[in-house]
Amino acid sequence: MATTIVHSTHLRCLLRIGPCLRTQRIGRICLQTRGFATASDGESKVPKIYTKTGDKGFSSTFTGERRPKEDHIFEALGSTDELSSAIGLAREFCADQGHTFIDQLDKIQCVLQDVGSNVATPRSSARDAHIKKTKFSSQPVSDLECWIDAYTEELPPLTSFILPSGGKSGAALHVARAMCRRAERGVAPIVRSGEADPDVARYLNRLSDYLFTLARYTAMKEGKEEKIYRRPE
């Protein structure tokens, strides 16, 4: 069983988890009464999961714009969704091993929803109400930095290039780390153009560092070997 970090200087950081306080809805879901499946007139109507609004290759931003599905905003949103899914898979491996940082991963997945909401709200078409609902703060960045510092104190110095490894939990976190870099590359031009909050890019940049550090920490706690790069002879 993995043990939690107990350094008093970092205890405040590790406890600053809390529940997800908000999840922004991206796009519009059509809930028309026509097409609802019902067993009888007396039972509740259940909306279908599909809306058919994207059948022609377009989708909506949070501001209501219709853009092609290959637009850079939806590419960034897709990469962020893949990242959250990868973290979810890594979380399950880590939970099976009894690691005590699961709440951090849960919080990160919630924050990634807020990242997506901010990216899906291009400032060029956003009203004040849109911006207020999807504003991204710097607090999540500070949380990551605090966690990274705490885990780093527990780890041996990094002296060699580490290959993605370290058991199932560690390897899964490395996969998430690589996906995080892709999400960051997708968000960077959107932030540079002024269409998203700068803290969104900072968060993804710091998140990749967190996932790398956590992968090392996980391998250490599980007693798994980290493979070191050696130049082939």
N, C-alpha and C positions, 0 to 999 in steps of 0.2 A: 504494500500500500504506500502511495506517495504521501509525503508529509508536507504540510503547508509551511510557508516561510514565516518565521516568527521574529525577524529583526524588528525591534520596536520602532526604528526610524521609518520603516516601510509598512507597518501594520495599517496605518491610516489609508494608505493607497490600496491595499488589498481588500479592505472592507468597503471601499467606495465603489460598490457594484450596483446595488439597488435594482428594482425592476425596470423594464422598458416602460418609459412614461408616455411615449407617443409613437405611432406608426402612421406615416402619411400615405394616403392613397394616391397612386400614380395612374393617371388616365381616368376614364369614365367607364363604369360598368352599366350596361343597359339592363334594366330590370322591368321589362315590359310584361304586362299580364298575359299577353298572348304567348303561347309556347310553354307556359308553366305546366309541369306535370303534376296531376292530382289523382288520387285514388277515388275520392268522392268529394262532393260539394262541401262536406263538413270538415275536411282536413285542410291543413295549412298548405299553401302553394309554395313550391320550392323552385327558385330560379335555376336555369341551366347554367353550367359553368362556361359555356361558350357564348360569345356575343356577336360573332360574324363581322364585327366592325373592322377587322384587319385583313379580310379576305382579299382585298385588292392591293395589298402590299404597303399600306399606310397605317400609322398608329398615331395616338395623341399624346402630346406632352401634358403636364399638369396645368399649363396655361390654356390648353384647348387647341393648340396648333396641331394641324395634321401634317406629318412629315413621313417621308419614305422610311421603311423599317431599317434600311441600311444607313440611315443618318447617323452622324457621329454620336449624337446623344443616346440613341438606342443601342449603339455598339458599346458605349460606356456602361449603360444600364445592364446590358447582357453580361458583360465581364464582371460587374459587381455582383450580379445574381449568381454567376458561376463561383465566385469567390465565397459567397455566403454558403453555398451548397457544399463546397470543399471543406469549409470550416465545420459545417454540420456533421460531415462524415468523420473528420478528425476528432470531433467532440465525442462521438460514440466510441471510438477506439480508446480515447482517454478515459471516458467514464467507465469502461470495462475494467480499466486498470486502477480505478479508485482515485484518480487524481483530484486534487482539491481546487483546481483552478477552473472548473467547468463553468462556474457562474461568470467568469470573465469572458469566456467564449460565447456564452448566451448573450451577454451585454453587447459584445462586438457585433453579433448578428443583428441585434436591434439597431445599433448605430449605423450599420450598413444600409438598413432600410431608410434611415435619415439621409445618408449619402445619396442614395438613389433619388429620394424626393427632391433634394437640392439640385441634382444634375438634371432632373426632369422638369425643372422650372427655369427655363432660359430667361435671363434678365431682360432681354430685348423685347419680350412679349409679356412679361410678368407685371401684374398690378401690385399695389402695396399689400393687399390681402394675401396674395400668393407668396410674396417674399417673407411676410411675417410668419406664415405657416411652415415654411420650409427652411428657415434660417438655420445655418449650421454653426455651432459655437466651437471655441477652442478647447473646451473642457475635456472632450474625449481624447484629444491629442495629449493633454497633460496626464490623463489616466494611463495611457499607453507608456509614456515615458517613465512614469512612476513604477509600473509593473516591470518594465525592462530593467531598470536600475536594480530593483529588488532581486530579480532572478540572476542578473549578472554577478551579484555579490556571492551567489551560491556556486557559480560555475568556475571551473579552472580556466586560466587564460587561453585565449584562442591563438594558437601558434601555427596552424596549418589550415589549408583550404579543406572544408568538410563537404563531402558528397552527400546528397539526400539519402539518409539512412537513419539508423537509431531505433529499429523496431517498427512495428506497424503504426504506433501513435506518432513517433517522431517523423517517419516517412510521410505520413498523411499531412502533418503540419508543414512539411517542406513543400508538398504539392500545393497546399493553400498559399504558402508564401510566394511560390512562382506565379500563381494566379493573381495574387495581390499586385505583383509588379505589372502584370498585363492590365489590370483594372486602372492602375495608376497612369500607365501610358495612355489609356483611353480618356481619362479625365483631364490630364494635363493641358491639352489644347483648349478644352472647354473653359477651364479656369483662366488660362492666359488671355482668352478673348473677352473675359469679363462676364461670361454667362453663368458662372457658378462661383460659390464662395471659395476663397483661397484655402481656408481651413480644411476643405474637402480633400484637396491634393495633399496637404500636410498630413492628414489622418491616414491616407492610404500609404504614404511614404513611411510613416512611423509604424503602421500596422505590419508591413513586411519585415521590419526589424524585430518587432515583437514576436511574430510567428517563427522567425529564425531562432531567436533566443529561447522561445518556449520549446521548440523542437529539441534543442540541446539539453535543456533542463529536463524534459521528459525522458530522453534517452538516459541521462544520468540517474534519475530516480528509478527507472525500470532496470538499470544495470545492463542496458543494451549498448553494443559497440557502434561508435560512429566511424564510418569509413573515411579515411584520409586520402586526398588526392596524391597519387604518385605518378610521376611521368613514366609512361611505358618505355621500356628499354628496347 
